[in-house]
């Protein structure tokens, strides 16, 4: 992650608030502080607006981050690593893995290559390289300047879309058959196939939110990827059961859903209109 380092005081509760410059312009979002005293004295760190803009646009467009990839693993070179591997420089970024069959391997990139530039810009900083790749689109090509031994080389590598579990789930949702109008969502019953797509699934049952239906149920606190496990204490394993339970709920009576979000269980409550 790329951060702005600042000596502006950041107090508990400031995380998520704006970091402004001397002209009153927002330049980032405060994230955390490193302090020996536990107070606001120390070094503060904020996520730059450039990163936020890329993330915001992708969340708005897709509902999650789209991460293009080229099939390499990158690491920061340490002096010890440089000495042990007899590298020609003791700083920068080294390619520690090349995925078999990936775009980088096809282009000719090898393990042990030192990354000098990305699209003509200095690539000494690993967080910058990661952000630069995140800001690009699948299908585009990224230009790598490489040092292999003492020889400088260059490669044009096509970016491919990294598969996202929710893209696969959303593709299974039919706008008519999978609509749950009371919640304003498209949902899919979890079976063995769906369960295999979700890395942090707590139990192999439930109903996963594949997408929010446009223009409906804006107050229901569900997001794409949530797994509905129960409604008012009753297990929910099929869409028919979920729809029936919602229909049977008294008008204006609170509804409590137990969901799994980001691997953790929680309750969300709402009152149907």
LUMLUMMAR-519845 format. One record per atom (N, C-alpha, C): residue in one letter; x, y, z. Coordinates in pm, whole numbers, plus 50000, padded with zeros to 5 digits. Example, Ala and Ser with C-alpha at 12.3 -4.5 7.8 and 13.67 -1.06 7.14 Angstrom:
2
a513194943150780
a512304955050780
a513204967050780
s512854977550708
s513674989450714
s512905000350787
END
This chain:
273
x500844988150000
x500005000050000
x500885012550000
x500465022749927
x501155035549922
x500525044750027
x501375051250108
x500875060350211
x501535074050200
x500815084250243
x501395097450268
x501805097850413
x503065101450440
x503525102850579
x503385117350620
x502825119650738
x502585133250784
x502865134450933
x503245146650974
x503415149251117
x502205156651174
x501135157751094
x499905163751145
x499325154751253
x498855160451365
x498315152151474
x497105144051427
x497115131151459
x495985122351430
x495525116351562
x494335119751603
x493785114951730
x492945102451707
x492695094651815
x491785083351803
x490435087851748
x489955080751650
x488695084651586
x488885092651458
x490125097151432
x490385104751310
x490515095851186
x490745082951206
x490885073951092
x489625074551005
x489825075850876
x488705077250785
x488385091650753
x488975100950829
x488785115150802
x489785120250701
x489535132150644
x490405137250539
x491705143050593
x492775141450516
x494035148450539
x494075159850438
x494245172050488
x494235183750399
x495605190450400
x495935196950289
x497195204350283
x496975218750329
x498005226950319
x497935240750370
x496965249450292
x496545244650174
x495565252150094
x494135247350117
x493985237950210
x492655232850240
x492175222250143
x493075216950061
x492705206649965
x492855192850027
x491895184050001
x491985170450052
x493015162749970
x494005157050037
x495065149649968
x495075134750004
x494285130950106
x494265116950145
x493265114350254
x493175101750296
x492295097650405
x493175092050517
x493055097950637
x493855093550751
x493585078850781
x494665071450810
x494535057050830
x495035052550966
x496275056151003
x496795052051133
x497955061051172
x498405059751298
x499525067551350
x500475058151424
x501755060751409
x502775053751486
x503225063051597
x502935059251722
x503225067951835
x503795059851950
x504875064752010
x505445058052126
x504665060952252
x503985072452255
x503265076552376
x501835071452379
x501315067452263
x499915063352256
x498985074952229
x499535087252224
x498735099052194
x498825102752048
x498665115952020
x498685120151881
x500065124751835
x501095122851922
x502445126151881
x503045114351806
x503605117051691
x504215106351614
x504035108551465
x504145098051390
x504015098751245
x502655093451203
x501935101451126
x500645097251075
x500755092550931
x499835084050892
x499845078650756
x498445079650697
x498395083850571
x497115085550502
x497185079150365
x496065073750320
x495975068050185
x495795079650087
x496655080749985
x496565092049891
x495265091849810
x494865103749767
x493635104949689
x493725097349557
x494925096249501
x495075088849376
x494665074349391
x495045068249503
x494655054449530
x493155053649555
x492645063049633
x491215063149665
x490365064449540
x490825072849447
x490055075049325
x489935062249243
x491045055049231
x491025042449155
x490095032349222
x490225031049355
x489405021449429
x487925025249420
x487635038149437
x486245042849432
x485595039749297
x486305042849190
x485735040749057
x485475025849031
x486375017249079
x486165002949058
x485024997649143
x484935002249268
x483824997949353
x482495002549297
x482475014649244
x481245020049187
x480835012249061
x481825008248983
x481535001448856
x481254986748873
x482054979948960
x481974965448969
x481424960349101
x481504968549208
x481114963949340
x482264957949418
x483414956549355
x484624951449420
x485814955549334
x487024953249387
x488224956849312
x488494946949201
x488814952249084
x489314944048975
x490834945348976
x491514934248990
x492974934349003
x493594927448883
x494074935148785
x494754928848673
x496084922948719
x496544912648650
x497794906248691
x498604902348568
x499904900348591
x500784896248482
x501484883148516
x501254877948638
x501824865048673
x503214865748730
x503474875848815
x504774876748882
x504564879549030
x505544875649111
x505614879349252
x506814888449269
x506594899849334
x507644909849350
x508044911149496
x509324913749522
x509814916149657
x510804927649656
x510884934549771
x511874945049787
x513244938749812
x514244943849744
x515614938749761
x516204944549889
x516694935949976
x517404940250096
x518904938750073
x519734945950149
x521184944250134
x521614929750155
x520984922850250
x521324908850276
x520974900050156
x519814902550096
x519414895049978
x520374897449863
x520734910149844
x521654913549735
x523004906549752
x523474906149877
x524764899649903
x524674884549882
x523614878549934
x523474864049924
x523264859249782
x522584867249699
x522304863449561
x523294869549462
x524264877049516
x525284883649431
x524624892549326
x523654900649372
x522964909749281
x523854921749251
x523574928249139
x524374939649097
x523954952549167
x522854952149243
x522424963849321
x521744958849447
x521814966949554
x521284962549684
x520004969949722
x519264974449624
x517994981349649
x517094978849528
x515824982349544
x514884980949433
x513954969049450
x513504963749338
x512484953249336
x512974941549252
x512844929549307
x513264917449237
x512044908649209
x512084901549098
x511014892149063
x511354878749127
x510554874949228
x510834862949306
x510084850649256
x509074852849171
x508334841449116
x507694845648985
x507624836348893
x506944838348765
x505954826948748
x504674830148738
x503644819848729
x503754812048599
x503794798748608
x503854790548486
x502654793248397
x502924795748270
x501844798048175
x501264812048178
x501784820748264
x501254834248276
x501824843648171
x501284855848164
x501754865548064
x503234868948077
x503734870148201
x505134873748219
x506064862748168
x505714850148198
x506544839148149
x506544838747997
x505374840847938
x505284840747792
x506114851947730
x506224863147801
x506994874447749
x508494872347765
x508904863247855
x510314860447873
x510904864848005
x510074869548097
x510544873748229
x510954861448309
x512024862848391
x512524851548468
x512644855048617
x512634844748701
x512904846548843
x514324851948859
x514474861948946
x515774867948969
x516004880548889
x515144883448792
x515254896148720
x515004907748815
x515734918548798
x515534930648878
x514714940448797
x513644945448856
x512754954748787
x513304968948798
x513594975048685
x514154988548683
x513074999148662
x512204996648564
x511175006448530
x509864999348498
x508765006548520
x507435002148478
x506825013348395
x506565010548269
x506045020748177
x506915033348179
x508215031248184
x509165042248174
x509435049548303
x508765045648413
x508965052348541
x509765043448636
x510575049948719
x511435042748813
x510625033148898
x511135020848914
x510405010348985
x511125005849111
x511845014949176
x512555011449300
x511605008849416
x510395014549409
x509455014149521
x508375003749494
x508354993049575
x507394982149553
x505944986649566
x505574994549670
x504174999049678
x503735006849554
x504645015049499
x504285022549378
x503985013049262
x504825002849247
x504624993249138
x503254986549152
x502914982449275
x501624976149298
x500464985349264
x500564998149305
x499495007649275
x499395010149125
x500535011049059
x500525013648915
x499805002248841
x500084989948880
x499424978648815
x497934978448845
x497564982148969
x496144982649007
x495384992848924
x496055003648886
x495385014448813
x495225011448664
x495805000548617
x495704996948476
x494544987348453
x494154985948327
x493024977448292
x493504964648224
x492754953848248
x493044941348180
x492954943448029
x493874937347956
x493934939047811
x494994948947768
x495354958147857
x496444967447828
x497784960247844
x498834966547794
x500184961147811
x500984970147903
x501784963847988
x502674971248077
x504104968648030
x504914979348029
x506294978347980
x507234977148098
x507954966148107
x508934963748213
x510344965948159
x511114974148232
x512544974948209
x513234966048310
x514024956648264
x514584945948348
x516114946248344
x516714943148459
x518154940748465
x518364925948495
x518984918848400
x519264904648417
x520784902848416
x521324900548537
x522784900548547
x523294914648529
x524014916948420
x524484930448388
x523834935648260
x522844928248209
x522214931848082
x520834937848105
x520594949548047
x519274955748055
x518404950647941
x517164947347974
x516234941847877
x514874948647896
x513994947147799
x512654952847811
x511624942847760
x510444943247824
x509374933847790
x508044941247791
x507194938347694
x505814942947695
x504934931247736
x504244932847849
x503494921747907
x502004925347912
x501144917247853
x499704920147859
x499134917147998
x498304926148045
x497624924148174
x496384915648152
x496184905848240
x494964897848233
x494164899948362
x492874897348353
x492004899248469
x492214887948569
x492484891548694
x492574881348799
x491164876748833
x490884863848828
x489524859148858
x489074863548997
x487864868549005
x487304872649134
x486124863549165
x486084858649288
x485064848849324
x483654854049300
x483434867149323
x482084872349307
x481704873949160
x482674875749071
x482354875848929
x481774862448887
x482374851648939
x481894838248905
x480504835848963
x480274840449085
x478964838749148
x477914847049075
x478244859649044
x477284868548979
x476864863148843
x477774856148776
x477454850648644
x476374839948652
x476174834148770
x475174823648788
x473784829148823
x473704842148849
x472444848048895
x471594852648778
x470364847648772
x469404851948671
x468554863248728
x468404874448656
x467674886048709
x466244883048754
x465624872748697
x464254869348735
x464224858248840
x464914847348814
x464854835848904
x465554838349037
x466554846849039
x467344848849160
x467054861949232
x466004868749191
x465644881349256
x464924878749387
x465354885749492
x464634885949620
x464174900349638
x462974903749590
x462554917849584
x462454924549720
x462084916749824
x461964922749958
x463304928250009
x464404922349962
x465734926750005
x466454934849897
x465884935049777
x466524942449670
x467834936349626
x467894923049621
x469154916349586
x468904905249484
x469964901749412
x470024889249339
x470854879849424
x470314868149454
x470984858949546
x471054845049486
x472064837449530
x472294823949479
x472434814349596
x471754802949586
x471894792649690
x473294786649684
x473894784749800
x475244779149807
x475174763949794
x475864758749693
x476004744249677
x477504741149674
x477864729049641
x479274725249641
x480084733649544
x479484736849429
x480174744849328
x480454758949380
x479414765349437
x479574778849491
x480544778649608
x480414768749695
x481284767949813
x482754767249774
x483044760649662
x484444759449618
x485004772549567
x484134782249536
x484594795149485
x484934804949596
x484464802149719
x484574811949828
x485574806849930
x486694813849943
x487794809050027
x487454808750176
x486744818950225
x486554820250369
x485154816250415
x484464807950339
x483104803950374
x483114795750503
x482314800150602
x482314793650733
x481674779750726
x480514778750662
x479794766050647
x479294764950503
x479174752650452
x478794750850311
x477284751950287
x476664761950345
x475234764150320
x474934778950336
x473754782850292
x473334796750302
x472984802150165
x472784815150161
x472394822050038
x473334833950022
x474024834649911
x475014845149891
x474444856349804
x474724868649843
x474264880349768
x475174881949647
x474614879749528
x475394880649404
x475464894949352
x474424902949380
x474394916749334
x473254923949402
x473354937249408
x472224945349453
x471364948749333
x470054947749348
x469134951249241
x468974966349239
x469144972249122
x469124986849111
x467774992549151
x467825003049232
x466625010649263
x465685004549364
x466114994149438
x465214987849534
x465904985849668
x465114986149773
x465544982349908
x466864988649948
x466965001949927
x468215008749958
x468595008550104
x467635006150194
x467915006550337
x468334993050393
x468244982450314
x468644969250363
x470174968550364
x470784966150481
x472244967050493
x472984954650445
x472784951250318
x473474939850259
x474364944750145
x475494938050126
x476394941350017
x476744928549942
x477244930349821
x477664918949740
x478684910549814
x478454897349817
x479364888349886
x478884883950022
x477894891050079
x477324886750208
x476664873050192
x476824864750294
x476164851650296
x475074852050403
x473814850650362
x472694850450456
x472574836350513
x472704835250646
x472664822250712
x471314819650780
x470724830150837
x469444828250905
x468644841250904
x467334839850922
x466424851250932
x465604849451059
x465744858851151
x465074858051282
x465304844451348
x466524839551336
x466904827151403
x466624814551325
x465944815551211
x465624803751131
x466634802151018
x467264790151007
x468274788150902
x467684790450763
x468454796750677
x468044799450540
x468974792050445
x468454781850378
x469274773750289
x468824774250144
x467604779350120
x467104780249982
x466454793949961
x466384797949836
x465734810649803
x464244810049833
x463614798649807
x462184797449836
x461924799449985
x462764793750069
x462584795250213
x462784809750256
x463774816350197
x464024830350230
x462854839150188
x462374837250066
x461244845350018
x460004842850104
x459754830150140
x458584826850221
x458684833050360
x459874832650419
x460064838350552
x459864853450550
x460334860050446
x460144874450434
x458674877850414
x457994869850333
x456574872250308
x455744870250433
x456144860450517
x455384857350638
x455674866950752
x456714874950741
x457054884250849
x456004895250858
x455554898450980
x454564909050997
x455064922250941
x454154929850884
x454514942850828
x455104951850935
x456194958650901
x456874968150990
x457524961651111
x457584948151114
x458284941351224
x459764940351190
x460654942651287
x462094941851260
x462494927951212
x463414927651120
x463974915151069
x465464914951101
x465914903851157
x467324902251192
x467904891051106
x468894894451027
x469594884550947
x470944881651010
x471294868851019
x472674865451052
x473394863350920
x474474870650901
x475224869750777
x476694867050805
x477374862350703
x478824861650706
x479354872150610
x480234880650661
x480844891050578
x482344891250605
x483134889750501
x484594889650514
x485064879050614
x484394867550613
x484804856550698
x484294857150840
x483584867850877
x483104869551015
x481584869751017
x481014864151126
x479564863951142
x479104876651211
x477954881751170
x477364893451235
x475864893651208
x475164901751289
x473734903651270
x473494917251204
x472564917651111
x472114930251053
x470604931051070
x470144942751102
x468724944751134
x468134955551044
x466914953350999
x466204963550922
x464714961450941
x463954971450909
x462494970850918
x461904973150780
x461184963450725
x460594965150591
x459644976950589
x459614983650476
x458694994950462
x457284990050432
END
